[in-house]
């Protein structure tokens, strides 16, 4: 059992994956102790064929506050050695609570209960009378939110994602994504090595003496797992690609391009394992892409114009983990962040992920910073050099934290 210092908010969501090894009598999944009389606790328990105190055989029960009442009581969905997703939404102010199994709402209670005031435990439930009920199995991806998730958000969490994609921005060969920096004053390029959300080192990659060439993007353009550098000539519009092997330049290639088009993002828009160049026409907002193979242009495709040219195309990444790339947009005036979902490079839907993010923070990268298999948002503040991360799970915000600082505003993330 894992004990935490967390006191549940008045409204929120608990979500987790569970895999029982065996179910016999009563097994606690989530629990808080109650007050002296045992009430005002929250328990989620499961029983096997033997049942348990106040709970029948092969059931999942939720105590929302009363030690004597199963406010939610459903047939057990569990099978030994099989993962099942559970989520409980709770609102002690509105008195509404719903238990979800594998993304589907199973039962709702409107009982009037008092918010628990004791810390939350996982993998067991302890009573005030010396009883202990422990989970026999595994628990993973435990999430506690301070708001009630929507049914769609819970369904997303309950969706088994495809196997974790290989790292596409691995500078040091450890299989993890890293960050690339460009010094606009000196032309130097450097890397930060990441290990599960922590900067563990770095170094200089290269430098250019001709300041008319500027580093604008990075991505894995030859599908070797190492990031490649994409340069743009500010006068001619030409594009140059430097292929990296970890921190060393292995080869280069150059293509002419029109200055009227802005190189907006780099990413795998068609699921072939190679990152491609995504363009936006400055005056009309049209979006197009160059499909590449080993840096050579195989095909040019037109996607669609944006409805508002004030929106800036920021990144290409499979945020929703449906096997298709998504386009990430930012409105520099409002700070809003939006997402276009794609299928085979064609937009199929749009949604706003965040409203009113401080415009001083720039969304400069979308990658898996903590190696949990989910793309995160990496933000930088150019006037301070500070770097922050939003941890995401298929576009659902999990939390934020500082990653580090460059201490020099000339260094900008790519």
C-alpha positions in Angstrom: 0.0 0.0 0.0 1.2 3.5 -0.8 0.2 6.3 1.6 0.1 9.9 0.4 -0.3 13.3 2.1 -3.0 14.2 -0.4 -6.3 15.4 1.0 -9.1 15.1 -1.5 -10.6 18.3 -2.8 -14.4 18.8 -2.6 -14.7 17.9 -6.2 -12.4 16.0 -8.5 -11.5 12.7 -10.2 -9.5 9.6 -9.3 -8.4 7.5 -12.2 -6.1 4.4 -12.3 -5.4 1.1 -14.0 -5.7 -2.0 -11.9 -4.6 -5.6 -12.6 -5.6 -8.2 -9.9 -3.5 -11.2 -9.3 -6.3 -12.9 -7.4 -9.5 -11.8 -5.8 -10.6 -13.7 -2.7 -12.3 -11.7 0.1 -12.1 -7.9 0.3 -9.4 -6.0 -1.4 -8.9 -2.2 -1.0 -8.0 -0.2 -4.1 -8.3 3.3 -2.9 -9.0 4.5 0.7 -8.9 7.1 3.4 -9.5 6.5 7.0 -12.6 8.1 8.5 -13.3 10.2 11.6 -13.3 8.5 15.0 -16.6 6.8 14.3 -15.4 5.5 11.0 -17.6 7.8 8.8 -16.5 10.5 6.4 -14.2 8.2 4.5 -13.8 7.2 0.9 -13.2 3.6 -0.1 -13.1 1.8 -3.4 -13.0 -2.0 -2.7 -13.4 -5.2 -4.7 -14.4 -8.6 -3.5 -13.9 -12.1 -4.7 -16.1 -15.2 -4.3 -15.9 -15.0 -0.5 -17.3 -11.5 -0.3 -16.5 -9.2 2.6 -17.9 -7.1 5.4 -21.1 -5.5 4.1 -20.2 -6.3 0.5 -21.4 -9.3 -1.5 -19.3 -11.7 -3.6 -17.6 -10.5 -6.7 -18.5 -6.8 -6.4 -16.9 -3.4 -6.6 -18.2 -1.1 -3.9 -17.6 2.6 -3.2 -18.1 4.2 0.3 -18.4 7.9 -0.2 -18.7 8.8 3.5 -20.7 6.3 5.5 -19.0 3.1 6.8 -22.4 1.3 6.7 -23.5 2.1 3.1 -22.2 1.1 -0.3 -23.1 4.2 -2.2 -22.0 2.6 -5.4 -22.2 -1.2 -5.8 -21.6 -3.0 -9.1 -20.7 -6.5 -10.3 -17.0 -6.9 -10.4 -15.5 -6.2 -13.9 -12.2 -7.8 -12.9 -10.4 -10.8 -14.4 -7.2 -12.1 -13.0 -4.1 -10.8 -14.7 -6.1 -8.4 -16.9 -5.8 -4.6 -16.8 -9.0 -2.7 -16.1 -9.4 1.1 -15.9 -11.3 2.7 -13.0 -12.3 6.3 -12.5 -14.4 7.9 -9.8 -15.7 11.4 -10.2 -16.9 13.1 -7.0 -18.5 16.4 -6.1 -19.2 16.7 -2.4 -20.9 20.1 -3.0 -23.3 19.0 -5.6 -23.6 15.5 -4.1 -22.9 13.7 -7.4 -20.5 10.8 -7.8 -20.0 8.4 -10.8 -17.9 5.3 -11.1 -16.5 4.5 -14.5 -15.1 1.2 -15.7 -13.0 1.1 -18.9 -14.3 4.6 -19.8 -18.0 3.8 -19.4 -20.2 5.2 -16.6 -21.5 2.3 -14.5 -23.4 3.8 -11.6 -24.1 7.3 -10.2 -24.9 8.2 -6.6 -26.5 11.4 -5.3 -26.0 10.6 -1.6 -25.4 13.5 0.7 -22.0 12.9 2.2 -19.2 14.9 3.9 -15.9 15.4 2.2 -13.1 13.1 3.6 -10.5 15.0 5.6 -7.8 12.4 5.9 -5.0 11.5 3.4 -5.5 9.2 0.5 -4.0 5.7 0.2 -3.6 3.5 -2.9 -3.4 -0.3 -2.9 -5.3 -0.7 0.3 -8.0 0.6 2.7 -7.6 1.0 6.4 -10.5 1.2 8.8 -10.6 3.1 12.1 -11.1 -0.3 13.9 -7.9 -2.1 13.1 -9.0 -3.6 9.8 -6.8 -3.6 6.7 -7.8 -4.6 3.2 -4.9 -4.8 0.7 -4.9 -5.0 -3.1 -3.4 -8.2 -4.5 -2.1 -7.2 -7.9 -0.7 -4.2 -9.8 -1.8 -0.6 -10.0 -0.5 1.9 -12.7 -1.1 5.4 -14.1 -2.7 6.8 -10.9 -4.1 10.2 -11.5 -6.0 12.5 -9.1 -7.5 15.7 -10.5 -9.0 18.7 -8.7 -11.9 18.9 -11.1 -14.5 16.5 -12.4 -13.4 15.1 -15.8 -15.8 14.9 -18.6 -17.0 11.5 -19.8 -14.9 12.0 -23.0 -11.8 12.8 -21.0 -12.3 9.6 -18.9 -12.8 7.6 -22.0 -9.5 8.9 -23.4 -7.7 7.9 -20.2 -9.2 4.4 -20.4 -8.1 4.0 -24.0 -5.0 1.7 -24.3 -2.5 3.7 -26.3 -0.3 2.2 -29.0 3.2 1.0 -28.0 5.4 3.9 -27.0 7.0 5.4 -30.1 10.8 5.4 -30.2 12.5 8.6 -29.4 12.8 11.0 -32.3 15.0 13.6 -30.7 17.6 11.5 -28.9 20.9 13.4 -28.9 23.0 11.0 -26.7 21.8 7.5 -27.7 19.9 6.7 -24.4 16.6 6.2 -26.2 15.0 9.4 -24.6 14.0 12.6 -26.2 16.3 15.7 -25.7 16.1 19.4 -26.3 18.0 21.5 -28.9 18.9 25.2 -28.4 20.0 27.8 -30.9 22.0 31.0 -30.0 20.6 33.8 -32.2 23.6 36.0 -31.5 26.5 33.5 -32.1 24.9 30.9 -34.4 25.8 28.1 -31.9 23.6 25.0 -31.5 23.6 23.0 -28.3 21.7 20.2 -26.7 20.2 19.4 -23.3 20.1 15.7 -22.4 16.9 14.7 -20.6 16.3 11.7 -18.3 12.6 11.4 -17.3 12.1 15.1 -17.0 15.5 16.1 -15.6 18.3 17.8 -17.4 21.4 15.6 -16.8 23.9 17.1 -19.2 24.4 18.6 -22.6 26.9 20.1 -25.0 27.7 22.1 -28.1 26.6 20.5 -31.4 27.8 23.0 -34.1 27.8 26.7 -35.1 27.3 28.7 -38.3 29.2 31.8 -39.2 26.7 33.1 -41.8 23.9 34.7 -39.8 21.6 34.7 -42.8 21.2 31.0 -42.1 18.9 30.5 -39.0 18.0 27.4 -37.3 14.2 27.2 -37.5 13.1 23.6 -36.7 14.4 20.2 -35.7 13.0 16.7 -36.3 13.9 13.2 -37.3 14.0 13.6 -41.1 15.6 10.3 -42.0 13.9 8.0 -39.4 17.1 7.1 -37.5 15.9 8.3 -34.1 18.3 11.2 -34.0 17.1 14.8 -34.4 18.1 16.6 -37.5 18.5 20.4 -37.8 16.5 22.4 -40.3 17.9 25.8 -41.4 16.3 28.6 -43.4 18.1 31.3 -45.4 16.4 34.6 -44.4 16.9 36.2 -47.9 16.5 33.3 -50.4 14.1 31.1 -48.4 16.3 28.1 -49.1 16.1 25.2 -46.7 19.1 23.2 -45.5 19.0 20.0 -43.4 21.8 18.8 -41.2 21.5 15.1 -40.4 22.9 14.3 -37.0 24.2 11.1 -35.5 23.8 11.9 -31.8 25.9 15.2 -31.4 27.7 15.0 -34.8 26.8 16.2 -38.3 26.7 13.1 -40.6 25.4 14.7 -43.8 23.6 17.7 -45.3 21.1 18.5 -48.0 19.7 21.7 -49.4 16.4 22.7 -51.2 15.1 25.9 -52.7 11.9 27.3 -51.1 9.8 30.4 -51.5 10.2 33.1 -48.8 6.4 33.6 -49.1 5.9 30.4 -47.2 6.8 30.1 -43.5 8.3 26.8 -42.3 5.9 26.3 -39.4 6.6 22.9 -38.0 8.2 19.5 -38.5 6.5 16.2 -37.8 5.3 12.9 -39.0 2.0 13.9 -40.6 1.3 10.6 -42.4 2.5 8.0 -40.0 5.4 6.7 -42.1 8.0 7.1 -39.3 9.7 10.1 -40.9 9.2 13.7 -39.9 8.2 16.0 -42.7 8.2 19.8 -43.3 4.9 21.6 -42.7 4.5 25.1 -44.3 2.1 28.0 -43.9 1.6 30.7 -46.6 2.0 34.0 -44.8 -0.8 36.0 -46.4 -3.5 33.4 -46.9 -2.9 31.0 -44.0 -2.9 28.0 -46.3 -1.1 24.9 -44.9 0.9 22.5 -47.0 3.6 19.9 -46.5 6.7 18.4 -48.1 6.8 14.7 -47.6 10.4 13.6 -47.3 12.5 10.5 -47.5 16.1 10.8 -46.2 15.7 14.5 -46.7 14.6 14.3 -50.4 11.2 15.7 -51.3 8.9 12.9 -52.4 5.7 14.8 -52.6 4.1 18.1 -51.9 0.6 18.1 -50.4 -1.9 20.9 -49.7 -3.8 20.6 -46.4 -6.1 23.5 -45.7 -6.2 27.2 -44.8 -6.7 28.3 -41.2 -9.8 30.3 -40.5 -7.9 33.0 -38.6 -4.4 34.0 -39.8 -3.7 35.3 -36.3 -3.3 31.7 -35.2 0.3 30.4 -35.3 1.1 26.8 -36.3 3.4 25.6 -33.5 4.0 21.9 -33.7 3.1 18.5 -35.2 2.7 15.6 -32.9 0.3 12.7 -32.1 -1.2 14.3 -29.0 -4.3 12.2 -29.0 -2.3 9.0 -29.5 -4.7 7.7 -32.2 -1.9 6.8 -34.6 -2.3 10.1 -36.5 -0.4 13.4 -36.2 -2.2 16.5 -34.8 -1.4 20.1 -35.5 -0.9 22.3 -32.4 -1.8 26.0 -32.8 -1.2 29.1 -30.6 -3.0 32.4 -30.7 -0.3 35.0 -29.7 -2.8 37.6 -28.7 -5.0 35.5 -26.3 -2.5 32.8 -25.5 -5.0 30.1 -26.4 -3.7 26.7 -27.5 -5.8 24.6 -30.0 -5.5 21.2 -31.6 -6.4 20.0 -35.1 -6.7 16.2 -35.4 -5.6 14.7 -38.7 -6.2 11.5 -40.5 -3.7 10.7 -43.3 -2.7 14.4 -43.3 -6.3 15.6 -43.6 -7.8 17.7 -40.8 -10.8 15.9 -39.2 -11.6 18.0 -36.1 -10.5 20.9 -33.8 -10.6 21.6 -30.1 -9.1 24.2 -27.7 -6.7 22.6 -25.2 -6.0 25.7 -23.1 -7.3 29.3 -22.8 -5.4 32.4 -21.8 -1.9 31.1 -21.4 0.5 34.0 -20.6 1.7 35.2 -24.1 5.2 35.8 -22.7 5.6 32.0 -22.6 6.2 30.5 -26.0 5.2 26.9 -26.8 8.5 25.8 -28.3 8.5 22.0 -28.3 6.1 19.1 -28.1 7.8 15.9 -27.0 7.9 13.2 -24.4 10.1 14.9 -21.7 9.6 12.3 -18.9 9.5 9.1 -21.0 6.0 8.1 -19.9 4.9 7.6 -23.5 2.9 10.8 -23.8 3.7 14.0 -25.6 4.2 17.0 -23.3 4.3 20.8 -24.0 7.6 22.5 -23.4 7.4 26.3 -22.8 10.2 28.9 -22.8 10.2 32.5 -21.8 12.7 34.2 -24.1 13.4 37.3 -22.0 14.4 35.2 -19.0 15.5 31.9 -20.6 13.2 29.9 -18.2 11.9 26.6 -19.4 8.7 24.9 -18.1 6.9 21.7 -19.0 3.2 20.8 -19.0 2.9 17.1 -18.5 0.0 15.7 -20.6 -1.8 12.4 -21.1 -3.3 12.4 -24.5 -3.9 16.1 -24.3 -5.3 16.0 -20.8 -3.3 18.3 -18.5 -1.6 16.5 -15.6 0.7 19.1 -14.0 3.4 21.6 -14.7 7.0 22.2 -13.5 10.1 24.1 -14.2 12.7 22.3 -16.3 15.6 24.7 -16.1 16.9 28.0 -17.4 19.5 29.1 -19.9 20.3 32.4 -18.2 20.8 34.0 -21.6 17.8 35.1 -23.7 19.9 34.7 -26.9 19.5 30.9 -26.5 16.2 29.8 -28.0 14.7 26.4 -28.1 14.0 24.6 -31.4 
